[in-house]
Amino acid sequence: MAFEVPKISYSGKIKEVILGKGDKAVTVGGETSYPLHLFEGGMPKLPRIAMEVYDMPPDDWPEAALAPFKGVTDNPVAWAKKCIDEYKAEMICLQLLSTDPNGLDRGADEAAEVVREVADAIDVPLIVWGTDNHEKDTEVLRKVCETCQDKRLVIGPVEEGDYKKIAAAALGYNHTVIASSPIDINLAKQLNILLGNLGVPDNQIIIDPTVSSIGYGIEYCYSVMERIRMAALTQQDEKLQLPIICNIARETWKTKEVKIPAAEEPKLGDTKKRGILMEAMSALILLLAGGDVVIMRHPEAIDLIRDMITELSAS
């Protein structure tokens, strides 16, 4: 008797969301089955990768992460262009590190001007990520939305503590919202409901479940993302039928394992390879859990994930 692969019947579908505008806009979502279960359903839009750019030179990156961007880390526009021209980035994520109240505490007007300069200089979708400080993000991201009206930015994180003001600005100025909640399916759904009540349409929302890297709780992240996809695809939970974004680069490259020199811990192997593999493996796990967009840093880790997406989508 021939073996038949058991298949799940899906009643739901992930909604499609367009990130950016123009010829280089990126559409994510549209899945009708669990991640990469192409034998059961469709995945018309493959997962996409955004490359990180910071609005100030990072001072805590290991050398392996800094090396590919030497000479441009003090210029966000040049940094973004290098990611696109040299490393073929299809999206850019501008991390507004300089606005952190515990750091430079750069003002909203100055930060928004930097975002505008980057947005004007590139033709791929631009994700703008704040500092997770409700008060400062509210001030900065609202100004960014206004300054970059109709640039179709992807704005986040938008959390329950600040969604009314930030999401209202994003809606008014025609941007997409990153709905960010602590790793919990019920909190993710609740925030999406609140955004809907505010008037933000589903095609302008992408879920950020909050993620972590290998060795720092990624198994719990996987479980929650898996439950989000189960609810969306098999339980017809419309408020969870949205694409997922995973800001994994900063979580991976801040861990001690990517910074310990090989001379101190020879058993850990080459420091550069260790960091690249940790980022790539963390990203792959999140893609298998249901991620539609992963934010990554090292070009070699990105190449690995691109190859893996191609291999998995062809199998």
ChimeraX attribute file (.defattr): number of C-alpha atoms within 10 A of each C-alpha:
attribute: neighborCount
match mode: 1-to-1
recipient: residues
	/A:1	3
	/A:2	4
	/A:3	5
	/A:4	6
	/A:5	8
	/A:6	8
	/A:7	10
	/A:8	13
	/A:9	12
	/A:10	17
	/A:11	13
	/A:12	20
	/A:13	24
	/A:14	22
	/A:15	20
	/A:16	21
	/A:17	19
	/A:18	18
	/A:19	25
	/A:20	23
	/A:21	17
	/A:22	12
	/A:23	8
	/A:24	14
	/A:25	17
	/A:26	17
	/A:27	19
	/A:28	25
	/A:29	25
	/A:30	20
	/A:31	28
	/A:32	23
	/A:33	25
	/A:34	23
	/A:35	22
	/A:36	22
	/A:37	18
	/A:38	17
	/A:39	12
	/A:40	16
	/A:41	18
	/A:42	16
	/A:43	20
	/A:44	14
	/A:45	14
	/A:46	17
	/A:47	25
	/A:48	21
	/A:49	22
	/A:50	26
	/A:51	25
	/A:52	23
	/A:53	31
	/A:54	21
	/A:55	21
	/A:56	16
	/A:57	16
	/A:58	14
	/A:59	7
	/A:60	10
	/A:61	15
	/A:62	19
	/A:63	13
	/A:64	17
	/A:65	18
	/A:66	18
	/A:67	11
	/A:68	18
	/A:69	17
	/A:70	11
	/A:71	11
	/A:72	17
	/A:73	19
	/A:74	15
	/A:75	16
	/A:76	21
	/A:77	24
	/A:78	17
	/A:79	22
	/A:80	30
	/A:81	20
	/A:82	17
	/A:83	23
	/A:84	18
	/A:85	10
	/A:86	11
	/A:87	17
	/A:88	13
	/A:89	21
	/A:90	18
	/A:91	27
	/A:92	27
	/A:93	23
	/A:94	24
	/A:95	21
	/A:96	23
	/A:97	22
	/A:98	21
	/A:99	23
	/A:100	17
	/A:101	15
	/A:102	10
	/A:103	9
	/A:104	11
	/A:105	13
	/A:106	16
	/A:107	16
	/A:108	19
	/A:109	13
	/A:110	15
	/A:111	20
	/A:112	21
	/A:113	15
	/A:114	19
	/A:115	25
	/A:116	18
	/A:117	13
	/A:118	23
	/A:119	23
	/A:120	12
	/A:121	13
	/A:122	16
	/A:123	19
	/A:124	22
	/A:125	25
	/A:126	27
	/A:127	27
	/A:128	23
	/A:129	22
	/A:130	22
	/A:131	19
	/A:132	16
	/A:133	16
	/A:134	18
	/A:135	12
	/A:136	20
	/A:137	26
	/A:138	24
	/A:139	15
	/A:140	23
	/A:141	27
	/A:142	21
	/A:143	22
	/A:144	28
	/A:145	30
	/A:146	17
	/A:147	16
	/A:148	20
	/A:149	17
	/A:150	15
	/A:151	20
	/A:152	24
	/A:153	25
	/A:154	25
	/A:155	26
	/A:156	26
	/A:157	28
	/A:158	29
	/A:159	25
	/A:160	18
	/A:161	13
	/A:162	17
	/A:163	24
	/A:164	15
	/A:165	14
	/A:166	26
	/A:167	30
	/A:168	19
	/A:169	21
	/A:170	29
	/A:171	17
	/A:172	14
	/A:173	20
	/A:174	19
	/A:175	26
	/A:176	27
	/A:177	30
	/A:178	26
	/A:179	27
	/A:180	23
	/A:181	23
	/A:182	14
	/A:183	19
	/A:184	17
	/A:185	19
	/A:186	14
	/A:187	16
	/A:188	24
	/A:189	20
	/A:190	15
	/A:191	21
	/A:192	28
	/A:193	17
	/A:194	14
	/A:195	24
	/A:196	14
	/A:197	10
	/A:198	14
	/A:199	12
	/A:200	21
	/A:201	14
	/A:202	22
	/A:203	15
	/A:204	22
	/A:205	27
	/A:206	31
	/A:207	26
	/A:208	26
	/A:209	25
	/A:210	22
	/A:211	23
	/A:212	23
	/A:213	26
	/A:214	16
	/A:215	12
	/A:216	13
	/A:217	11
	/A:218	16
	/A:219	17
	/A:220	14
	/A:221	22
	/A:222	22
	/A:223	15
	/A:224	21
	/A:225	26
	/A:226	20
	/A:227	17
	/A:228	27
	/A:229	29
	/A:230	20
	/A:231	18
	/A:232	25
	/A:233	23
	/A:234	17
	/A:235	14
	/A:236	16
	/A:237	17
	/A:238	18
	/A:239	17
	/A:240	29
	/A:241	26
	/A:242	27
	/A:243	26
	/A:244	29
	/A:245	28
	/A:246	24
	/A:247	22
	/A:248	22
	/A:249	24
	/A:250	17
	/A:251	18
	/A:252	27
	/A:253	24
	/A:254	14
	/A:255	16
	/A:256	10
	/A:257	16
	/A:258	26
	/A:259	19
	/A:260	16
	/A:261	16
	/A:262	15
	/A:263	11
	/A:264	8
	/A:265	12
	/A:266	11
	/A:267	8
	/A:268	15
	/A:269	12
	/A:270	15
	/A:271	20
	/A:272	16
	/A:273	15
	/A:274	18
	/A:275	22
	/A:276	23
	/A:277	17
	/A:278	21
	/A:279	28
	/A:280	26
	/A:281	18
	/A:282	22
	/A:283	30
	/A:284	19
	/A:285	17
	/A:286	27
	/A:287	24
	/A:288	17
	/A:289	23
	/A:290	26
	/A:291	26
	/A:292	26
	/A:293	25
	/A:294	24
	/A:295	21
	/A:296	27
	/A:297	26
	/A:298	23
	/A:299	19
	/A:300	16
	/A:301	20
	/A:302	23
	/A:303	14
	/A:304	17
	/A:305	23
	/A:306	16
	/A:307	11
	/A:308	14
	/A:309	17
	/A:310	12
	/A:311	10
	/A:312	12
	/A:313	15
	/A:314	9
	/A:315	9
